[in-house]
């Protein structure tokens, strides 16, 4: 079987149609976790789904270790998720999403998450924060030095987490 790929506007890398989840990765078994990731990659799997809450961050740290050890960051697409409720509190706010993105970038040791999704929406809020967040994070999530935390390249007009993009 040959892997098939798609494209998402704004992302230069091909997106594998079969996405590998990372919830099972653990630093307690790096050999096993790396063997799984190596096998997926050898079969053409270049797209990995992770989330800020998986393994209390250990899954993201393990994926990041693999990416760095194998020197594969430029060949892999990361799909990240955030805004998962904590302690029963909905977290679909620009501030919570920004914190989740920053945390995920740091854990993986990367400066880019190509696709970022809300892990949960806030069904009690018909509009507002989630619509503002989708506007703010309309570009890949990046960190310094290549861009600021809103995803805007340095030197671009700065948006605050509550100020929608004008593009």
C-alpha positions in Angstrom: 0.0 0.0 0.0 1.3 3.4 -0.9 0.6 6.5 1.3 -1.5 9.2 -0.2 -1.1 12.8 0.6 -3.2 16.0 0.4 -2.5 19.7 0.6 -3.7 22.4 2.9 -3.4 26.0 1.6 -0.7 27.8 3.5 1.2 24.6 4.4 4.1 23.7 2.1 4.5 20.1 3.2 2.2 17.3 2.0 -0.2 16.0 4.6 -0.4 12.2 4.9 -4.0 11.1 4.5 -3.4 8.6 7.3 -2.5 10.5 10.5 -0.7 8.8 13.4 -2.0 9.7 16.9 0.5 10.1 19.7 -1.6 9.4 22.8 0.3 6.1 23.3 3.8 7.6 23.3 5.7 7.7 26.5 9.1 8.7 27.7 9.0 5.6 30.0 9.4 3.5 26.9 11.4 5.6 24.4 12.6 2.5 22.5 9.0 1.3 21.9 7.7 4.8 21.2 10.5 5.5 18.8 10.1 2.1 17.1 6.4 2.9 16.5 7.2 6.4 15.1 10.0 5.0 12.9 7.7 2.3 11.5 5.0 4.9 10.7 7.5 7.2 9.0 9.1 4.4 7.0 5.7 3.6 5.6 5.2 7.2 4.5 3.4 8.5 7.6 4.6 12.1 7.9 1.6 13.6 9.8 1.2 13.3 13.6 -1.6 14.3 15.8 -0.9 15.4 19.4 -2.6 17.3 22.1 -1.6 19.4 25.1 -3.4 17.0 27.5 -2.0 13.7 26.2 0.0 12.0 28.9 0.1 15.2 30.9 2.5 16.5 28.2 4.7 13.4 28.0 3.4 12.5 24.6 4.4 15.8 23.1 7.9 15.6 24.8 8.4 12.1 23.4 7.4 13.2 19.9 9.7 16.1 20.1 12.6 13.9 21.3 12.0 11.6 18.3 11.8 14.5 15.8 15.1 16.0 17.1 17.0 12.7 17.4 15.9 11.6 13.9 16.3 15.1 12.5 12.9 14.8 10.8 11.2 18.1 11.8 11.4 19.5 8.3 9.7 16.4 6.9 6.9 16.0 9.4 3.6 17.8 9.8 2.3 18.3 13.4 -1.4 18.6 14.1 -1.8 20.0 17.6 -4.9 20.4 19.8 -5.7 22.6 22.8 -8.5 24.2 24.7 -9.4 21.0 26.5 -11.4 21.7 29.7 -9.4 21.5 33.0 -11.1 21.0 36.3 -14.5 21.3 34.6 -13.7 24.8 33.3 -14.2 25.4 29.6 -10.9 26.8 28.1 -11.9 28.1 24.7 -10.5 31.6 25.3 -7.7 33.4 23.4 -5.6 33.3 26.6 -6.0 29.6 27.2 -5.3 28.7 23.6 -2.3 30.9 23.5 -1.0 29.2 26.7 -1.7 25.8 25.2 0.2 26.6 22.0 3.1 28.0 23.8 3.3 25.0 26.2 3.1 22.5 23.3 5.8 24.3 21.3 8.1 24.2 24.3 7.4 20.6 25.1 8.2 19.5 21.6 11.1 21.8 21.2 9.7 23.1 17.9 8.9 26.6 16.6 5.9 25.5 14.4 2.7 23.6 14.7 1.3 23.4 11.1 -2.3 22.7 12.0 -3.9 23.6 15.3 -7.4 22.5 16.4 -9.6 23.1 19.3 -9.8 19.8 21.3 -13.1 20.8 22.7 -15.4 23.6 22.0 -17.5 25.4 24.6 -21.1 24.5 23.8 -22.3 27.0 26.4 -20.9 29.9 24.3 -22.7 30.3 21.0 -20.1 32.7 19.7 -17.4 35.0 21.0 -14.1 33.4 22.2 -14.1 30.5 19.8 -14.8 32.6 16.8 -12.2 35.1 17.9 -9.7 32.3 18.4 -10.2 30.9 15.0 -9.5 34.3 13.5 -6.4 34.9 15.6 -4.9 31.4 14.9 -5.6 31.5 11.2 -1.9 30.8 10.4 0.4 28.1 11.6 1.2 28.5 15.3 4.8 29.6 15.7 7.2 30.7 18.4 10.2 33.0 18.5 12.6 33.5 16.8 10.8 33.0 13.5 7.5 34.6 14.6 5.8 35.9 17.6 3.2 33.8 19.6 0.3 35.0 17.5 1.7 33.4 14.4 2.7 36.7 12.8 6.2 37.0 11.5 8.3 39.6 13.4 7.7 43.0 12.1 4.1 42.4 11.2 1.3 44.4 12.9 0.8 42.9 16.4 -2.6 41.6 17.4 -3.6 41.0 20.9 -5.4 37.7 21.8 -8.8 39.6 21.7 -8.2 41.6 18.6 -9.2 39.8 15.4 -7.1 39.8 12.3 -7.9 42.3 9.6 -6.8 40.0 6.8 
